[in-house]
């Protein structure tokens, strides 16, 4: 089953195809800003029964270099079969579209990123034949955007920064900057980025912070994520009210127990004693008074040293 982080890591490029040209500078390559970007079918299945599907496939048109294809793969962990699949994707796309084809792998942890960016050749050492050199975006090279103004300047990049740093301590600061930047954005701009970020964080503790930020800073948001947060808050409020009601009932019962013991022992209970007992809200103090009421010679004695 495809996980939400997997979907977020590649679908954000479908949402904003131009994001790749802005990300490329962090990958050590210079990709011109596209004048046009088109999402292509991701199904790479041939006539044989083996189904092969790339995560995201984009066609870019550039004024300087002409058109090229970008295959984007989200990778959550090391997998020995993946390099062969990636080599197949790029070779097949090159053959089918007759266009230069690049591969971008997006990761969320340093170990997977380091593994993914290794060159792999399909032939023996002396005859490499076809060599795969993926570009890799991950916590090792994606920017740490903690300034709301910087996040506002490129919201998609800030969202990708949060996704790729999802397991890093710095993600909290990135999320706070992103939520602040999204606060004044129109719903049609903010909503998809809120969802991508939520999907990318779903397996990490930072998801709780993002839920709270969405509920507080982005209160206009009405997706399942925001409703989940608000329902959680409502539930917590209900539980707190119920605890308070139970505590009040427990205090009232204990005060009545003290008066009952004093009455059963035939002691005179003045109005001041009665009021002091019934007005007390400290359950531990009432417990002490109840113990003293069992042996006190006078009702007033229950308060001694209290």
N, C-alpha and C positions, 0 to 999 in steps of 0.2 A: 504494500500500500504506500502511495506517495505521501510523504509527510508535509505539513504546512511550511516548515522552513525550506524544504526542497522547492516548493512552488514559489515561495517569495523570492528566493535567490535568483531565479531566472525570469519570472514573470514581470518583475519590475522593469526589465529591459524591454519587454513588450509594451508596457505602459508608457515608457519614455525611451524610445529607441536611441535618441540622441545622447542618452546617458553614457553609452559606450565610449564615444569620442572624448567625453570629459573624464571618464575613468581611465582611459588609456594612458594618460600622462603619469598615473601612479604605477603603471605596469612597465614603464621604460620604453614605450613606443609612441610614435607621433602619428595619430590617426586624424585626418582632416575632419572638420565638422561636416556631417552629411547634409546635402541639400534636399535629400529625400530618403526616407526609410520605409521599407515595406516588410510586413510580417509574412513569411512563407509557410506552407504546410510543413508540419514537423514529422510526418510519417515517411520513413525511409525504407519501407518494406519493399522487397522485390517480389518476383513471381514465386519464389520458394516460400515455404510456410513459416520461415523465421521472421518475426516482426521486430523491426528496429525503429526506434522513435527518439529523435533528439528532443531535448527539453524545450528550447526556443531557437528559432531560425529566423534571421533577419537579413534582408538585402539592403545594402547601403549604396546610395549614389553620391559620389563626391566629385567636385569640380577638378581637383588636382590629380586624383589617381583613378578615376572612373569607378565602375561598380565593383563591389565585392560582397561575399557572404560572410556572416558571422553566426556560427553555431555556439550556443550557450548551454553549458551543462552545470547543474547544481550537484555538488558532491558532498555528502555528509560524513563519509568515512573512506578509508582505504579499501579498494576492491581490486584484486589482481586481474579481473577480466575487463576492467574499464578501459585501460589503454588500447586494447585491441578494438573495442567498440568505438572509441573515439577516432582511431585511425580509419576504421570503416566509414564512419560518418563523413569525415573530411574528404576521403578519396571518392566516396559515392557522390557527394555534393559537387565536387570539382568536375567529376565526369558528367553528371546530369545537367548542371547549369553552365558548365564551361566558364566558370568564374573563379578568381582567386578566393580561397576559403580559409577563414581563420577560426580558431577554437578558443573560447574563453571558459574556464572552469572557475566557479565561484564556491568558496569554502568558508567554514565558520571556525576552524581551529588550525593552529600552526602545523601540527603533524600532518594533517590531510593536505594542506596547501603545499608543504614541502615535498610530499610524495607526488602530488599531481603535477608539479612543474618540472619533474625530471623528464629528460628526453628519452624516448623509447623508439627503437628501430625494429622493423619486422624481419630483417635479414640477419645473417650471421655477422660477427664483428667486422670482418673484412669486406662484407657486401651489405651495407645497411639498407640499401634499396629505398625504403620509405621510412623517414624519420618523423616522429611526432613530437612537436615542441609546443605544448599548450601555453597560453597565457593564463595566469592564475590571479584571481582577486580574492583577498582574504584579510585576516587581521594583521598580517605582516606588512601589507602595503596600502590598504585602504585608509583614507584620512580619518583622524579623530576630530570630529566636528562638535565642539562644545560651546560655541558662540552662537546664540540665536540668530544674529545677523548673517553669519556665515551659512547657517542652515537655511535661512530664508532665501539666500542667493541661489541655492540649488537644493530644493527640497528632496528630489529623487536621490541625489547623491548622499544627502544626510540620512535618508531612510536606509540606503544600502550600507552606509557606515554603521548604523545601528545593527543591521542584520549580520554583517560580517564580524562585528565585535560583540555579538550576543553573549558569548561566554567570558568576556573580558570585564574586569572591574570598571573600566572607563565607560561601559555602556550606559550606566546610570546618568552620567553627565551628558552623553550624546542624546539620550531620550528626553531629558529635560529641555535641552536646546531645541530639539525637534518639535516637541509639543508647544513650546513658546512660539516658534516660528509658524506653526500651523494654525495658531489661535485665531488670526485675523484673515485666514485664507477662505475663499468660497468653498462651499461643501463639495462641489464637483472636483476641486483640486485636492482638498484635504482628505476626503473619504478613502480614495484608493490607497493613498500612502499610509493612512492609519491601518488599513487592513494588511498591506504588505508587511509593515513593521510588526504587527501583532502575530502574523503567521511565522515570520522569521524568528520570533522570540519564544515560540510556544513551548520549547523544551528547556528553557532556561529560567532561572529565578527572576530575571529582569522583566518577565512577562507581567508579574504582579505590579511592578512600578508603572509599566506602560498602561495597564488597566486603570490604575488610580489617576494617572495623568490625563488619560482620555476622559475619565468621568468628571474631573475637576476643571482642567484647562480647556477641554473640547466638549463642553456640555451639550453642544448642538448635535453631536454625533449620535445617531439613533440605530446603529447596527447591533447585531447580537452581542458584540464585545462591550459596547457601552451599556446596553440593557443588562448584561450579566453583572457588570460592576455595580450598577445602580440597584439591582435586585439584591446583591450581596450587602450593600450599605443598608438597604431597607430591612433586610433580615437581621443585621447586627443591631440596628436601632430597636427592632421589635424584641430581640432577645435581651437587650439592655433594660428596656422598659419592664419586661417580665421579671428580670432579676430584681429590679427595684421594688416591684409590687410584692414579690415573695419576701424580700427583706423587710419591707414595712409590715407585712402580715406576721412575720416571725417576731419582730420587735413588739408588736401589739399583743401577741399571744403571751410573750414572756412577761410583759408588764401585768397582764391579767392574772398570770400564774402567781406573781408576787403578792398581789392584792388578795387573791384567793387563799393563799397560805396564811397571811396575816389575819384574815377574817376567820378562817377555820380554827386558828389558835386563840381566838377571842380577844385579840388586841385592838385597841382603839386606833382608828386610822383617821387622822385629821385631813382637812381639805388640802393643806400644804403638802403633806406626805403623798396623798393620792395624786395631786397635780405633778409633783416632781417625778413620780414613778411613770405616770402616763405620758409625760412630755419628753422623757428620755429616749433618745434614738440610738444610743450606743449599746449594741447587743452584748458585748463583753461586760459592760458595767451592770446591765440588767441581770446577767448571769450571776455576777458576784452578789448582787442584792438578793437574788432568789436563794442563794445558799445561806446568806445571813438571816433571811426571813424564817428559816426553819428553827432557829434557836434564839433569835433576838428577844430580850425581855420587853422591849417597847418597839413600836413600829419605827420610831425615829432612829433607832440604833442600826438599822440596815445601811444608813448612810455614813456611819463612822469610818473615817480614814478613806472615804471614797474619793 
